[in-house]
Amino acid sequence: MRHITVIGGGFAGLTAAISCAEAGAEVTLYEAHHTLGGRARTADGAYATNEGPHALYNGGPHWPWLAARDLIGPLARIPLREGARFRFYQDGALRRTPPAALLRLARHRDAPVDAPFADWAAARVGEAGMRTAATYLAVVLFHHDPGQLSAAFVQERLRRNVKLRPEARYVRGGWGAFIGRMTRYARTLGVRVETATRVDSLDALPAGHGPVIVATSLAAARKLLGDDSLVWDSGRTVLLDLALRSRRGDPFIVSGLDVPAWVERFTAQDRGLAPAGEELVQAQLPVAPDEGKADGLERAERLLDVAFPDWRDRTLFRRAALAGGRTGALDRPGTTWRDRPAVRRGDGLYLAGDQVAAPGVLCEVSFTSALEASALALGDGRHVGSERSPLDLNHS
């Protein structure tokens, strides 16, 4: 048995630790926080809030892997009776029907890598249709203007989200319950978990630590490794959590079409996220580089005034935050996931996370990069030097 060290106890770190332990390696996982989960933590207390919207896409490569290990757990049921209360916010009012431009663009599969989504989409649905589609997709990308990004990158997310049967699935009890299952499974495999243990230098690791998988944010990895090349674009988004007194008629979801915004009443599908008689609502509002938290909150309150009447009088809990550089990779025109910081760093060092060179949507990047890092750390070099990695075959 060889020893492998994992730094970072979020979704990527736990996936890597489990994968290595299943292969027979001795694994030690270090996490600076007192609990595991990273951005997948669920807050303690009366209101089970996540750090932004959290969903598993059942069309992704992680779904069968998690299901085979019984790690997904109970899922919250999408409230079909609430389906009629999925609303779109445009011109200061709510509408019931999605824009036709979204449905038309979702049928295309020819989006180029080297063109901006704005140019490609406008040529097919016009300038107004492009802008509506880009604004709708802001929530999936945590970016204020998806029109600036690679057309192929944005189009993949459009196709995955605009379906008769959406792929998004929500874990009952918040992602903390999901991370708890992964943690328990890792421990049963013999993974040694060291929480409240910050690794500031690889030199501080004990002798015989073996290959190291750094499964932190890219910013933290850059600081830990002293490698200024570990950079990639990521979004900035304002998060607003609210607990409201229940009121009949509140919408389930409100999506902005002329302002980048997404508001979701999570208790519509999982009543256990807030006390009885209360609703847990979260707004996510991507903001531009020259904007701050106040700009996002102003837009959120304007939308809430329309979608949730009397919300100010009904508010029992409120929390706001600005998440910057923590929301996954964004590919600019002319770039793909292959251009991001590589998983293999040399000298027995590997990266995993949602901003490194691995394919997928949202947390799928963390998953695929963790499996890649694990395979390399275990000495499985069968695909090294080949034209296509196993990761490519899963996403072709």
The 8 nearest C-alpha neighbors of each residue, nearest first, counted from 0:
[[1, 24, 23, 25, 2, 22, 3, 20],
 [2, 0, 24, 25, 3, 209, 23, 377],
 [1, 3, 25, 209, 24, 26, 208, 0],
 [4, 2, 26, 209, 210, 211, 25, 208],
 [3, 5, 211, 27, 26, 208, 28, 212],
 [4, 6, 28, 212, 211, 213, 27, 12],
 [5, 7, 213, 29, 214, 28, 212, 30],
 [8, 6, 214, 30, 215, 12, 29, 9],
 [9, 7, 12, 35, 30, 13, 36, 37],
 [8, 10, 36, 37, 12, 11, 7, 35],
 [9, 11, 13, 12, 14, 36, 8, 39],
 [12, 10, 365, 14, 369, 9, 13, 352],
 [13, 11, 8, 214, 15, 9, 7, 14],
 [12, 14, 16, 10, 15, 11, 8, 17],
 [15, 13, 11, 17, 12, 16, 10, 369],
 [16, 14, 369, 18, 12, 13, 17, 373],
 [17, 15, 13, 19, 18, 14, 20, 12],
 [18, 16, 20, 14, 185, 15, 19, 21],
 [17, 19, 15, 21, 16, 20, 14, 373],
 [20, 18, 22, 16, 21, 17, 24, 373],
 [21, 19, 24, 23, 17, 22, 18, 188],
 [20, 22, 18, 23, 19, 17, 188, 24],
 [23, 21, 19, 20, 24, 18, 377, 17],
 [22, 24, 20, 21, 0, 19, 25, 1],
 [25, 23, 20, 0, 1, 19, 2, 22],
 [24, 26, 2, 1, 3, 20, 0, 23],
 [27, 25, 3, 190, 4, 2, 24, 191],
 [26, 28, 191, 4, 190, 192, 5, 3],
 [27, 29, 5, 192, 6, 193, 4, 191],
 [30, 28, 193, 6, 7, 196, 194, 192],
 [31, 29, 194, 7, 8, 32, 196, 195],
 [30, 32, 197, 196, 195, 194, 33, 29],
 [33, 31, 195, 34, 30, 194, 35, 196],
 [32, 34, 195, 194, 31, 35, 30, 196],
 [35, 33, 32, 194, 36, 195, 30, 40],
 [36, 34, 8, 9, 37, 30, 32, 33],
 [35, 37, 9, 40, 39, 8, 178, 38],
 [36, 38, 9, 39, 40, 35, 8, 10],
 [37, 39, 40, 50, 36, 9, 49, 325],
 [38, 40, 36, 37, 174, 41, 175, 9],
 [41, 39, 36, 175, 38, 37, 174, 49],
 [40, 42, 175, 49, 48, 47, 174, 173],
 [43, 41, 47, 48, 40, 49, 44, 46],
 [44, 42, 47, 41, 45, 46, 48, 175],
 [45, 43, 46, 42, 47, 273, 48, 41],
 [44, 46, 273, 47, 274, 43, 272, 42],
 [47, 45, 273, 44, 272, 48, 42, 43],
 [48, 46, 272, 42, 41, 43, 173, 45],
 [49, 47, 42, 41, 46, 50, 173, 240],
 [48, 50, 41, 51, 40, 42, 47, 39],
 [51, 49, 38, 48, 52, 39, 40, 41],
 [50, 52, 49, 53, 238, 283, 281, 48],
 [53, 51, 54, 49, 50, 283, 281, 263],
 [54, 52, 51, 49, 55, 169, 174, 39],
 [53, 55, 169, 168, 167, 56, 52, 170],
 [56, 54, 168, 167, 57, 169, 53, 62],
 [57, 55, 167, 166, 58, 59, 168, 54],
 [56, 58, 166, 62, 59, 55, 167, 168],
 [59, 57, 56, 166, 60, 62, 159, 61],
 [58, 60, 57, 61, 56, 62, 363, 359],
 [61, 59, 62, 63, 58, 393, 363, 64],
 [60, 62, 64, 59, 63, 65, 366, 363],
 [61, 63, 65, 57, 64, 60, 59, 66],
 [64, 62, 66, 65, 61, 67, 60, 59],
 [65, 63, 61, 67, 62, 66, 68, 60],
 [64, 66, 70, 62, 68, 63, 67, 71],
 [65, 67, 69, 63, 68, 64, 71, 70],
 [68, 66, 64, 65, 69, 63, 70, 62],
 [67, 69, 66, 65, 70, 64, 71, 184],
 [70, 68, 66, 67, 71, 65, 72, 180],
 [71, 69, 65, 68, 72, 180, 66, 181],
 [72, 70, 69, 65, 66, 177, 73, 170],
 [71, 73, 70, 74, 69, 177, 170, 171],
 [74, 72, 171, 170, 75, 71, 172, 169],
 [75, 73, 170, 171, 169, 76, 72, 168],
 [74, 76, 171, 169, 268, 269, 170, 77],
 [75, 77, 268, 78, 74, 269, 169, 79],
 [76, 78, 268, 79, 75, 168, 267, 169],
 [79, 77, 81, 80, 268, 76, 82, 267],
 [80, 78, 82, 81, 77, 83, 76, 268],
 [79, 81, 78, 82, 83, 84, 77, 267],
 [80, 82, 78, 79, 84, 83, 251, 85],
 [83, 81, 79, 84, 80, 85, 78, 251],
 [82, 84, 81, 85, 80, 95, 86, 79],
 [83, 85, 250, 82, 81, 251, 86, 252],
 [86, 84, 252, 83, 82, 251, 253, 250],
 [85, 87, 253, 95, 94, 84, 93, 252],
 [86, 88, 254, 94, 253, 93, 255, 95],
 [87, 89, 93, 255, 92, 256, 254, 94],
 [90, 88, 91, 256, 92, 257, 93, 255],
 [91, 89, 92, 88, 257, 93, 256, 258],
 [90, 92, 89, 88, 93, 305, 302, 301],
 [93, 91, 89, 90, 88, 94, 305, 87],
 [92, 94, 88, 87, 86, 89, 95, 91],
 [95, 93, 87, 86, 96, 88, 92, 89],
 [94, 96, 86, 87, 97, 93, 85, 83],
 [97, 95, 94, 98, 87, 86, 99, 85],
 [96, 98, 99, 95, 87, 101, 94, 102],
 [99, 97, 100, 101, 96, 102, 131, 128],
 [98, 100, 102, 101, 103, 97, 128, 96],
 [101, 99, 103, 128, 98, 102, 124, 104],
 [102, 100, 104, 99, 103, 132, 98, 105],
 [101, 103, 105, 99, 100, 104, 106, 161],
 [104, 102, 100, 105, 101, 106, 99, 107],
 [103, 105, 101, 106, 107, 102, 100, 120],
 [104, 106, 158, 102, 103, 107, 157, 101],
 [107, 105, 104, 103, 108, 102, 158, 101],
 [108, 106, 104, 105, 109, 110, 103, 154],
 [109, 107, 110, 106, 154, 105, 155, 151],
 [108, 110, 107, 111, 151, 154, 150, 112],
 [109, 111, 151, 150, 108, 154, 112, 119],
 [112, 110, 151, 113, 150, 114, 109, 149],
 [111, 113, 151, 149, 333, 114, 150, 332],
 [112, 114, 333, 332, 111, 149, 115, 334],
 [115, 113, 332, 150, 112, 111, 149, 116],
 [116, 114, 149, 150, 117, 148, 332, 118],
 [150, 115, 117, 146, 119, 118, 149, 120],
 [118, 116, 146, 115, 120, 119, 121, 129],
 [119, 117, 121, 115, 116, 120, 122, 114],
 [118, 120, 116, 122, 117, 121, 115, 150],
 [119, 121, 129, 123, 122, 117, 118, 116],
 [122, 120, 125, 126, 129, 118, 124, 123],
 [121, 123, 120, 119, 125, 124, 118, 126],
 [124, 122, 120, 121, 125, 119, 104, 129],
 [123, 125, 128, 121, 100, 120, 122, 129],
 [126, 124, 121, 128, 127, 122, 123, 129],
 [125, 127, 121, 129, 128, 130, 124, 122],
 [128, 126, 130, 129, 125, 131, 124, 121],
 [129, 127, 100, 131, 124, 125, 130, 126],
 [130, 128, 121, 126, 132, 120, 127, 131],
 [129, 131, 133, 127, 128, 132, 134, 126],
 [130, 132, 128, 256, 134, 129, 133, 135],
 [133, 131, 135, 129, 134, 130, 101, 128],
 [134, 132, 130, 136, 145, 135, 131, 146],
 [133, 135, 259, 137, 131, 136, 132, 256],
 [134, 136, 132, 256, 133, 137, 255, 131],
 [137, 135, 133, 139, 134, 138, 132, 140],
 [138, 136, 140, 134, 142, 139, 135, 141],
 [137, 139, 141, 136, 140, 261, 260, 135],
 [138, 140, 136, 137, 141, 156, 142, 361],
 [139, 141, 142, 137, 138, 136, 234, 145],
 [142, 140, 138, 234, 285, 137, 139, 236],
 [143, 141, 234, 140, 137, 285, 144, 145],
 [142, 144, 285, 286, 287, 137, 259, 145],
 [145, 143, 146, 142, 147, 137, 133, 134],
 [146, 144, 147, 133, 148, 137, 142, 143],
 [147, 145, 117, 116, 144, 148, 133, 115],
 [146, 148, 145, 115, 144, 116, 117, 149],
 [149, 147, 331, 145, 115, 146, 332, 116],
 [148, 150, 332, 115, 331, 152, 151, 112],
 [116, 149, 151, 115, 153, 110, 152, 111],
 [152, 150, 110, 112, 154, 111, 149, 153],
 [151, 153, 149, 150, 154, 155, 330, 156],
 [154, 152, 150, 156, 155, 151, 157, 149],
 [153, 155, 157, 151, 156, 152, 150, 158],
 [156, 154, 158, 157, 153, 152, 151, 159],
 [157, 155, 159, 154, 153, 158, 160, 360],
 [156, 158, 154, 160, 155, 159, 161, 105],
 [157, 159, 105, 155, 156, 160, 161, 154],
 [160, 158, 156, 157, 161, 155, 166, 162],
 [161, 159, 157, 158, 162, 165, 156, 166],
 [162, 160, 158, 157, 159, 105, 165, 102],
 [163, 161, 164, 165, 160, 159, 158, 166],
 [162, 164, 165, 161, 160, 166, 102, 159],
 [165, 163, 162, 166, 161, 160, 167, 159],
 [164, 166, 162, 167, 160, 163, 161, 159],
 [165, 167, 56, 57, 58, 168, 164, 160],
 [168, 166, 56, 55, 54, 165, 57, 169],
 [167, 169, 55, 54, 56, 166, 170, 57],
 [170, 168, 54, 75, 74, 171, 55, 167],
 [169, 171, 74, 173, 75, 174, 172, 73],
 [172, 170, 75, 74, 173, 73, 169, 269],
 [171, 173, 176, 170, 272, 271, 174, 269],
 [174, 172, 175, 171, 170, 176, 41, 47],
 [173, 175, 177, 176, 39, 41, 178, 170],
 [174, 176, 41, 40, 178, 173, 177, 179],
 [175, 177, 179, 174, 178, 172, 173, 180],
 [176, 178, 174, 180, 179, 175, 71, 181],
 [179, 177, 181, 175, 180, 176, 36, 182],
 [178, 180, 176, 182, 177, 181, 175, 183],
 [181, 179, 183, 177, 178, 182, 70, 184],
 [180, 182, 178, 184, 179, 183, 185, 70],
 [183, 181, 179, 185, 180, 184, 178, 186],
 [184, 182, 186, 180, 185, 181, 179, 187],
 [183, 185, 187, 181, 186, 182, 180, 188],
 [186, 184, 182, 188, 17, 183, 190, 187],
 [185, 187, 190, 189, 183, 188, 184, 182],
 [188, 186, 184, 189, 185, 183, 190, 182],
 [189, 187, 185, 186, 190, 20, 184, 21],
 [188, 190, 186, 187, 191, 185, 20, 25],
 [191, 189, 186, 26, 185, 188, 27, 192],
 [190, 192, 27, 28, 26, 189, 193, 186],
 [193, 191, 28, 27, 190, 194, 29, 186],
 [192, 194, 29, 28, 196, 30, 191, 195],
 [193, 195, 30, 33, 196, 29, 31, 32],
 [196, 194, 33, 31, 32, 30, 197, 193],
 [197, 195, 31, 194, 30, 29, 193, 198],
 [196, 198, 31, 199, 30, 195, 29, 32],
 [197, 199, 200, 196, 203, 201, 31, 29],
 [200, 198, 223, 197, 201, 203, 222, 202],
 [201, 199, 202, 203, 198, 223, 224, 204],
 [200, 202, 203, 204, 199, 198, 223, 224],
 [201, 203, 200, 204, 205, 199, 206, 198],
 [204, 202, 201, 200, 205, 198, 199, 206],
 [205, 203, 202, 201, 208, 206, 200, 198],
 [206, 204, 208, 207, 203, 202, 201, 209],
 [207, 205, 208, 204, 209, 203, 202, 2],
 [206, 208, 209, 205, 2, 204, 3, 210],
 [207, 209, 206, 205, 4, 2, 3, 204],
 [208, 210, 3, 2, 207, 211, 4, 1],
 [211, 209, 347, 3, 376, 348, 4, 208],
 [210, 212, 4, 348, 5, 3, 349, 347],
 [213, 211, 349, 5, 350, 348, 214, 4],
 [212, 214, 6, 350, 215, 5, 349, 351],
 [215, 213, 351, 7, 12, 352, 6, 11],
 [216, 214, 7, 213, 220, 219, 217, 352],
 [215, 217, 219, 218, 220, 352, 214, 325],
 [216, 218, 220, 219, 221, 215, 229, 354],
 [217, 219, 221, 216, 220, 222, 230, 229],
 [218, 220, 222, 216, 221, 217, 215, 223],
 [221, 219, 217, 223, 222, 218, 224, 215],
 [222, 220, 226, 218, 219, 224, 229, 225],
 [221, 223, 225, 219, 220, 224, 218, 226],
 [224, 222, 220, 221, 225, 199, 200, 219],
 [223, 225, 226, 221, 222, 220, 200, 201],
 [224, 226, 222, 221, 223, 227, 220, 228],
 [225, 227, 221, 224, 228, 229, 222, 220],
 [228, 226, 229, 221, 225, 230, 222, 224],
 [229, 227, 226, 230, 221, 340, 231, 225],
 [230, 228, 227, 221, 340, 226, 217, 231],
 [229, 231, 228, 217, 232, 227, 340, 218],
 [232, 230, 233, 328, 339, 354, 229, 329],
 [231, 233, 329, 328, 234, 230, 330, 324],
 [232, 234, 324, 328, 329, 327, 326, 231],
 [235, 233, 142, 141, 326, 324, 323, 236],
 [236, 234, 323, 322, 285, 286, 324, 142],
 [235, 237, 285, 322, 284, 286, 321, 141],
 [236, 238, 321, 284, 295, 283, 320, 292],
 [239, 237, 283, 320, 319, 282, 321, 236],
 [238, 240, 319, 282, 281, 318, 283, 241],
 [241, 239, 281, 318, 317, 280, 319, 282],
 [242, 240, 317, 280, 316, 279, 281, 243],
 [241, 243, 279, 316, 315, 278, 314, 280],
 [244, 242, 314, 313, 278, 277, 315, 245],
 [243, 245, 277, 313, 276, 278, 246, 314],
 [246, 244, 277, 276, 278, 243, 247, 313],
 [245, 247, 249, 248, 244, 243, 278, 277],
 [248, 246, 249, 245, 250, 244, 307, 308],
 [247, 249, 250, 246, 84, 307, 251, 81],
 [248, 250, 247, 307, 246, 251, 306, 84],
 [251, 249, 84, 252, 85, 248, 253, 306],
 [250, 252, 264, 84, 85, 263, 81, 267],
 [253, 251, 263, 85, 250, 262, 86, 264],
 [252, 254, 86, 262, 87, 261, 85, 88],
 [255, 253, 261, 87, 88, 260, 86, 256],
 [254, 256, 88, 260, 258, 259, 257, 87],
 [257, 255, 131, 135, 89, 134, 258, 88],
 [256, 258, 89, 255, 131, 134, 259, 90],
 [257, 259, 255, 256, 260, 134, 89, 298],
 [260, 258, 134, 255, 137, 284, 285, 143],
 [261, 259, 284, 255, 283, 258, 254, 138],
 [260, 262, 254, 283, 282, 253, 255, 138],
 [261, 263, 282, 253, 281, 252, 283, 254],
 [264, 262, 252, 281, 280, 265, 251, 253],
 [263, 265, 280, 251, 266, 267, 279, 252],
 [266, 264, 267, 279, 263, 268, 280, 269],
 [265, 267, 270, 269, 268, 264, 279, 278],
 [266, 268, 265, 264, 269, 251, 78, 270],
 [267, 269, 266, 78, 76, 75, 77, 265],
 [270, 268, 266, 271, 75, 267, 272, 265],
 [271, 269, 266, 272, 268, 273, 267, 275],
 [270, 272, 269, 273, 172, 274, 266, 275],
 [271, 273, 47, 270, 46, 266, 269, 172],
 [274, 272, 46, 271, 45, 279, 277, 278],
 [275, 273, 277, 276, 45, 271, 272, 46],
 [276, 274, 277, 273, 270, 271, 278, 245],
 [275, 277, 245, 244, 274, 278, 273, 243],
 [278, 276, 244, 245, 243, 275, 274, 273],
 [277, 279, 243, 242, 266, 245, 244, 280],
 [280, 278, 242, 266, 265, 264, 241, 273],
 [281, 279, 264, 241, 263, 240, 265, 242],
 [280, 282, 240, 263, 239, 262, 241, 264],
 [283, 281, 262, 239, 261, 238, 284, 263],
 [282, 284, 238, 261, 237, 260, 262, 239],
 [283, 285, 260, 237, 236, 295, 259, 286],
 [284, 286, 236, 143, 142, 141, 235, 237],
 [287, 285, 143, 236, 235, 290, 295, 284],
 [286, 288, 290, 289, 143, 285, 235, 142],
 [289, 287, 290, 286, 235, 291, 143, 234],
 [290, 288, 287, 291, 286, 294, 235, 292],
 [291, 289, 287, 288, 286, 294, 292, 295],
 [292, 290, 293, 294, 295, 289, 286, 321],
 [291, 293, 295, 294, 321, 237, 296, 320],
 [292, 294, 296, 295, 291, 297, 290, 237],
 [295, 293, 297, 292, 296, 291, 290, 298],
 [294, 296, 298, 292, 297, 293, 284, 237],
 [295, 297, 299, 293, 298, 294, 300, 292],
 [296, 298, 294, 300, 299, 295, 293, 301],
 [299, 297, 301, 295, 296, 300, 302, 294],
 [298, 300, 296, 302, 297, 301, 303, 295],
 [299, 301, 303, 297, 302, 298, 304, 296],
 [300, 302, 298, 304, 299, 303, 297, 305],
 [301, 303, 299, 300, 304, 305, 306, 298],
 [302, 304, 300, 306, 307, 305, 301, 299],
 [305, 303, 301, 302, 308, 307, 306, 300],
 [304, 306, 303, 302, 307, 308, 92, 301],
 [305, 307, 303, 304, 302, 308, 250, 93],
 [308, 306, 303, 310, 304, 305, 249, 309],
 [309, 307, 310, 304, 306, 305, 303, 249],
 [310, 308, 311, 312, 313, 307, 304, 314],
 [311, 309, 313, 308, 312, 307, 314, 243],
 [312, 310, 314, 309, 313, 308, 304, 243],
 [313, 311, 310, 309, 314, 243, 315, 244],
 [312, 314, 310, 243, 244, 311, 309, 315],
 [315, 313, 243, 311, 312, 316, 242, 310],
 [316, 314, 242, 243, 313, 317, 244, 241],
 [317, 315, 242, 241, 314, 318, 243, 240],
 [316, 318, 241, 240, 242, 319, 315, 314],
 [317, 319, 240, 239, 241, 316, 320, 238],
 [320, 318, 239, 238, 240, 317, 321, 237],
 [321, 319, 238, 237, 322, 239, 318, 292],
 [320, 322, 237, 292, 236, 238, 323, 235],
 [323, 321, 236, 235, 237, 325, 320, 324],
 [324, 322, 235, 325, 234, 321, 236, 326],
 [323, 325, 233, 326, 234, 235, 322, 327],
 [326, 324, 323, 327, 322, 233, 216, 234],
 [325, 327, 234, 324, 233, 141, 328, 323],
 [328, 326, 353, 354, 233, 325, 361, 329],
 [327, 329, 354, 233, 232, 353, 330, 231],
 [330, 328, 232, 233, 331, 327, 148, 234],
 [329, 331, 334, 335, 149, 148, 152, 328],
 [330, 332, 148, 149, 334, 333, 329, 147],
 [333, 331, 149, 113, 114, 115, 334, 148],
 [332, 334, 113, 112, 331, 149, 114, 335],
 [333, 335, 332, 331, 330, 338, 112, 336],
 [334, 336, 337, 338, 330, 333, 112, 152],
 [335, 337, 356, 338, 339, 357, 358, 334],
 [338, 336, 356, 335, 339, 357, 341, 334],
 [339, 337, 336, 335, 334, 356, 340, 341],
 [338, 340, 356, 355, 336, 337, 341, 231],
 [341, 339, 355, 356, 229, 338, 342, 230],
 [340, 342, 356, 343, 355, 339, 344, 350],
 [341, 343, 350, 349, 356, 372, 344, 351],
 [342, 344, 349, 341, 345, 348, 350, 372],
 [345, 343, 348, 349, 342, 341, 346, 350],
 [344, 346, 348, 347, 343, 349, 342, 210],
 [347, 345, 348, 344, 210, 349, 343, 211],
 [346, 348, 210, 345, 211, 349, 376, 344],
 [347, 349, 211, 344, 345, 346, 210, 212],
 [350, 348, 212, 343, 342, 344, 372, 213],
 [351, 349, 342, 213, 212, 214, 372, 343],
 [352, 350, 214, 368, 369, 365, 11, 213],
 [353, 351, 365, 214, 11, 354, 355, 368],
 [352, 354, 365, 364, 327, 355, 362, 328],
 [355, 353, 328, 327, 352, 217, 231, 339],
 [356, 354, 340, 339, 357, 353, 352, 341],
 [357, 355, 339, 341, 336, 337, 340, 342],
 [356, 358, 368, 364, 336, 355, 367, 337],
 [359, 357, 364, 336, 367, 356, 394, 390],
 [358, 360, 363, 364, 361, 357, 394, 367],
 [359, 361, 363, 364, 362, 156, 358, 59],
 [360, 362, 363, 364, 327, 359, 353, 365],
 [363, 361, 365, 364, 353, 360, 366, 359],
 [362, 364, 359, 366, 360, 365, 361, 367],
 [365, 363, 353, 359, 362, 367, 366, 357],
 [366, 364, 352, 353, 11, 362, 368, 363],
 [365, 367, 363, 369, 364, 368, 11, 370],
 [368, 366, 370, 364, 369, 365, 357, 363],
 [367, 369, 351, 371, 357, 365, 370, 366],
 [370, 368, 15, 351, 372, 366, 367, 371],
 [371, 369, 373, 367, 372, 368, 15, 374],
 [370, 372, 368, 374, 373, 369, 367, 375],
 [373, 371, 369, 375, 370, 374, 349, 376],
 [374, 372, 370, 376, 371, 375, 15, 19],
 [375, 373, 379, 371, 377, 376, 372, 370],
 [374, 376, 378, 372, 379, 377, 373, 380],
 [377, 375, 373, 378, 374, 210, 372, 347],
 [378, 376, 374, 375, 379, 373, 19, 24],
 [377, 379, 375, 376, 380, 374, 373, 381],
 [378, 380, 374, 375, 377, 381, 376, 382],
 [381, 379, 383, 382, 378, 375, 374, 377],
 [380, 382, 379, 383, 385, 384, 378, 375],
 [381, 383, 385, 380, 388, 384, 389, 387],
 [384, 382, 380, 385, 381, 388, 386, 379],
 [385, 383, 382, 386, 381, 387, 380, 388],
 [386, 384, 382, 387, 383, 388, 381, 389],
 [385, 387, 384, 388, 382, 383, 391, 389],
 [388, 386, 385, 391, 389, 392, 382, 390],
 [387, 389, 390, 391, 382, 385, 392, 386],
 [390, 388, 392, 391, 393, 387, 382, 371],
 [389, 391, 388, 393, 392, 394, 367, 358],
 [392, 390, 394, 388, 389, 393, 395, 387],
 [391, 393, 389, 395, 390, 394, 388, 387],
 [394, 392, 390, 391, 395, 389, 60, 358],
 [395, 393, 391, 392, 390, 358, 359, 60],
 [394, 392, 391, 393, 390, 358, 389, 387]]
